[in-house]
Amino acid sequence: MLRPWTLPLKERVRIAPDSPRYMQIAHGLIHEIERGRLLPGEFLPSSRELAAALEVNRKTIVTAYEELIAQGWLVSAGTRGTIVSTSLPSSDDAPAPPIAPDTRQPDETEYPFLAAPDRLIAIPAGKWRKLDEGVADGRLFPADLLARAYRKAAEGASRANALHYRDPRGSPRLRQEIASMLRRQRGLMVGAENICITRGSQMGVFLTARILIRPGDAVLVERLTYEPAVAAFRACGAKIVTVGLDEDGVDVADVERACRKHRVRAIFVTPHHQFPTTVSMRPERRLRLLELARQFAFAIIEDDYDHEFHFGAQPLLPMASYAPARVIYAGSMSKLLVPALRIGYIAAAPKVVDALAYQISLIDGMGNTVTEEAAAELLESGEVRRHVRKTAQIYARRRDAFARNLDSEMDRLIDYRLPDGGLAFWLQFKDMAALDRLEARAPEIGLSFASSHSYAAEEGTERGLRIGFASLTEEEAKEVLQALRRCAEP
């Protein structure tokens, strides 16, 4: 027979206010067992009775009982109820209660580590309105299509017993689909053996740096460039050497001078739409750069981050399409679909892909099978191409509207060039004092964007702002530009 429940458990379940209620109750019961107030073989009240006594949902008690049965503190006696185990675990086996906020460890450490720089690349958490540097509008991709692709991918992987560790190069199906896309649309003569899947193009750039660079090797970058790539090269021990840049792309004469002066291992370029200025590298410069790569035996890292979006003439083919032995090609599906998808890829020689896969096995083991299979499904079904065709028209209208708003709101403050493609504008300020005011005041009104200093690979380089337009509606863009103008004005 069950005895009346008289233990003051209600006062003993406040281990940590932010821990789950069932865990508080479980730890309270353990405490009573350890004190000897609940004896081995003794029956506990039913889940309904204890729920009423503690004024909680019955399911909370059921979960607490199940947790303690799993740990060995309680035993289910079937229809008779739940009893205290006659073979109790030691106190050391009990899970440590959550640490209450007022007892957490201080921030200081007693060991050295590589600290983050003063100016972080990532935007800190908070209530910011983030102005991106040119990403797709994730709101435009139908959520039901994405959910359907994930469901189909999960079910298919389960049936095929593929929900386990596998090839770090990525899903064979997705590698095949990306290779097919690159052959049809970008002229790269590649197969699945040439593709390595990564978690975004930045991971691909970092892994490429890992396999190319030894401490002291020189890596060439344009004087205005993509800061995360520069940070990745430096993290691998590279000496960064800047080369010139103009309206036709990288200064290849400057590249040759650098090669004669330094031991150059690689050059990082974004020839389709140069980051951040949006200019396209002219064909003759592409050919000369490829010739210099052959002559001085360095790799070209070609980041083709937004190939699909162009609003004028048909874009030039990637450099990797006509010199695959000299180019490591980085791409991303984040711009095609939604940024949160986090799928990038590297196209390169099979031995390079194997080297990248080895690096992945050291830090990740493998990618995300379900996400990769979902992306493969979207590519295979044609949904990606349909989405790109639809959004390219939307982004073209947003680009034109953004230019009109720039003219009406910031004409006195900036110069800009209407981009032929890509998803961002490069804004050059007529007065650097206006740019300084803008950057100083923007945080006060909750605006966040990449610093004008972030694009400069060396001190003294001209400054500007790269502002993405694709993720903003016309109304949102007008509101943002009005806010930027107010910040910049005296």
SULJO-V186121 format. One line per field, one symbol per residue. ss: DSSP state (h for helix, s for strand, l for the rest). burial: # if it has 24 or more other C-alpha atoms within 12 Angstrom, else .. Layout:
ss->???
burial->???
//
This chain:
ss->llllllllhhhhllllllllhhhhhhhhhhhhhhhlllllllslllhhhhhhhhlllhhhhhhhhhhhhhhllssslhhhlsssllllllhhhlllllllhhhlllllllllllllllllllllllllsslllllllhhhllhhhhhhhhhhhhhhhhhllllllllllllhhhhhhhhhhhhhhhlllllhhhssssllhhhhhhhhhhhhlllllssssslsllhhhhhhhhhlllssssslssllsslhhhhhhhhhhllsssssslllllllllllllhhhhhhhhhhhhhhllsssssllllllsllllllllhhhlllllssssssllllllhhhllssssllhhhhhhhhhhhhhhlllllhhhhhhhhhhhhllhhhhhhhhhhhhhhhhhhhhhhhhhhhhlllsssllllsllssssssllhhhhhhhhhhhhhhlsslllhhhhsllllllllsssslllllhhhhhhhhhhhhhhhll
burial->......#.##..####....#############....#.#.######..##..#.....###.######.######.....####..#.....#..#................................########..##....#..##..##..#.........################...#.##########################...##################.#.########...####.###.##...####################..##.######..#.##############...#######.#################.#########..#########.....##############...##..##..##.###.######.##..##..##.#.############....###.##..##...###########....#############..##.##########.
//
